[in-house]
Structure formats: C-alpha cells, structure tokens
Amino acid sequence: MITGKNYKFWFCTGSQDLYGDECLAHVAEHAKIIVAKLNEAGTLPYEVVWKPTLITNELIRKTFNEANVDEECAGVITWMHTFSPAKSWILGLQEYRKPLLHLHTQFNEEIPYDTIDMDFMNENQSAHGDREYGHIVSRMKIERKVVVGHWSDSVVQEKIASWMRTAVGVIESSHIRVMRVADNMRNVAVTEGDKVEAQLKFGWEVDTYPVNEIAESVAAVSEADTNALVEEYYGKYEILLEGRDPAEFRRHVAVQAQIELGFERFLEEKNYQAIVTHFGDLGALKQLPGLAIQRLMEKGYGFGAEGDWKVAAMVRLMKIMTAGKKDAKGTSMLEDYTYNFVKGKEGILQAHMLEICPSIADGPISIKCQPLSMGDREDPARLVFTSKEGKGIATSLVDLGNRFRLIINDVDCKKVEKPMPKLPVATNFWTPQPDLYTGAEAWILAGGAHHTAFTYDLTAEQMGDWADAMGIEAVYIDKDTNIRDFKRDLKLGELFYR
Ligand code: MN
C-alpha cells in the first residue's frame, strides 16, 4: 500500500532584467543544464522541473502560487544566478506554503582565471545574489534548507536528495489518517496526547472505531481467501511448530491471515494509512493481531501498540519518506525492553509483544505460535526474526502538555552475542549514541517514550528538518551529546517553544 505520489520539485532561478537579454538567456540556459544533469545523475528520488527565470515581483508571486496548488509539486528549489533584489520575493514567499530549498551554487565550478572580466562577474554572482535572497528568507522567518556547493558534486546532490524526502514527509504528513480501534492503555501517560493539536501541527486525522466493527470485517473474509494467504505464509516463512500439532498450528496462523485481510480491507475502504490496537481491547477478535499487523506494516501501514497513535502516525510518515529508497533496510515500531549492561557490550534489546515490522529483518523469518503473557485470547501467531546491523535512528514524539517534542537518537544496531531460542518475538538490538549511559540518560531527561518509530533509512537531520517544518521542537541525541549541554538545550527549548 505504500503509495506517495509521483512528486516533482520546481527549480526556480532568480535574476533581474538589469543585465540585458543576453545575460538572461545564459541564466536560463545554465539553469536548464543544471536541472538536466541533476535528473540524469540518478541520485535524486524525485524529478526536478525547470521553471522560467524569476525576474519580477509578479512572476515570483505567480510561480509560488502555482506551486501551492500543483498537487504533484512537493517543493521549490531556489537559486539566484545573478543578483535578484530580495524585496521582489516578499509577496511570493509570504504566500508560499510548501517546502523550500535554497541551493547556494553557481554554474561554473572554478574561477576562469585567464578570461574572467566584469561581464563574467556580473553574470555569475550567486555568492552575492544568494546572500541578498537568504537575508529576506531569514528576516521573514521562513523555514528552509540551505545546501551549499557545486551542483555537480555528489555530496551536494545527496543533500538535495535527502531534503526531497523530508519535503515529501512535510507534504504527506497531512495525508496521514490513523484508525484507533482501541483507546490508549489505561493509566499509561506517554502514549497519550492532544489529537486536535496533532492535527493542527501535523495534519494527522486520528479517529476511533469500535473494535467490533473491524472484527466484523475480519469475520467477513472468506475461508478461500484466508487459506490462500496461509499458503503464501507457509511458502514464504519457516514454520516453527515447537511441538505443537501441525493442524492446530495452521488454524492459529489462519486466524492471523483472516485478520490481515479483514483489517486491510477495512483500512482501505475507510482510507486510513495507520492503525492502533490494544491487547486489552480485542472485542470479537480471536487473537491479538500479531503476524497480521507485522505484514500490514511491511506493506507500508503505520502501527502503534496499546493505542499509541503518535507512533502509528510516525511509522507511517517514515514509511512514506523512505518509499522507493534503493537498498532500504526497513522501518518499524519498536519498544525498549531489556538492557545488556555488560561493559563493552552495552545495548538495549528492542522488541514488542508481537508487532515488529519484517522490513527490518535480517535472515530467515519464522512463524511461531506462543501464549501471550498478557490478554485473554488464543495464542497468537507471529513472525520471529532478528534485525539488520548498521546505523539507524530511534524517534519518539511526546506531548509535553503545551507542545510536542521530537526526540531523535542515533543508534548502532548490532547482533546479539548468542541466539535467544526461548524468545518468541522479533528483536533488534542497539547501542544508543553516544553510549548507552549518556544516551538513555538524555532520552529519559527529554521525556522520551518506550515505544519508538525506528528506521535505518532516514537521518536525524531529515527528521529534525521535518520537525522544524512542523514548528515543533527537535532534540538530538548523538555522538556529540553530553548531558550538561543537553540539559541546557532542553531549557532553551522550554523558552523558545513556550
Ligand atoms: Mn508496548
């Protein structure tokens, strides 16, 4: 179900009519070459579209307003080839509502020492014009990304690519609709939050349905459809009976197949892209959705357990931001469960009762059927695996009562030393940066939750830029974090976001 439109980004070059037609012809030609080369490079996840050079207040305003209403346009890239008096940009920028990138580049890479004259200088003065433009954007307090360097540099192109995914996250945030088929777990604080404020800030729609409405959709799934999906599971995953009767095991798996199909149809029919459940509120469902939810997450649905709609929306957001990424390693809800405090091997075992997305799996994926230690239903079938190694980010969006804060922690995912044959759930294992002690202390000081939205495929910068665009606080826990500075940052955040 991961969709995401065929987004495009407009490339708008600024200039003015002071320099004559010949110069403006060069400006347009250069911009067209840059756009063509950026598209050819294969680094950008979305297409860049050249737009006629912006030289007047009227054209700037018109172009930004066209970008606003063009459904495929996810953002505008601006660059001042020459000098463009920035008052010309005020009205357009005031009315513009989508993500903005300021590409601070110039057409030529090297100063042409032998031939450079004043004509060349006047035609190629981004170093000068981009400062004038940057000033007005700063004065207007407009959130934007600034990328500096020659456009042919792969580092610059990677930065543009990275920003494009953030921009799509900004645009797509307002298309996220979360279905709650259970309230937040009783007495739990951190999964709570202000849903009206979330819609104001992020555009998320969070709606409740009685669990038995979705249970009816599950019951309506035919035996034939269910059996066909069970066949698919048996072909795709290892079956770990662990002494259970094969026919009984298969019946348990079939319950999850029926839930997957029933949930998916209900979500599609009602146009939701994320869902929350709760083990204590299952209505007529025979099992806690485990394998079913894992498969839906893999298809791109957001999920949060125990009514955690913030995590459900964040997982969906990250799924859409990483959609189509080459060599993507996966995105999932996770939960901080158990520590390893052995010196030199410190880390946090990540898991949940059941619901971890198999997109993060490394190696074979098995189906197991085991009792749940909580709840009062049949033993649910679930997918069990361990996760990939490598860098990732764990994020937690918390509601502090008067505002939201996004906590972003760089983490290093590792293999655990030994297999855990008695653990019937999927796991990940990571060491938070800068180390377990500082990382966990900072996380707790910031009020971070036990549930996280985790991905291997986005960076802290991308999520922090998203938070900036949403107008909320972002705090970073990474290799540079020390507690004294971190506490000061939290205090500054209290002032800034009050
Ligand atoms: Mn939980």
Residues whose N, C-alpha, C, O or C-beta is under 5 A from the ligand:
A	BS01	MN	A305 E306 E335
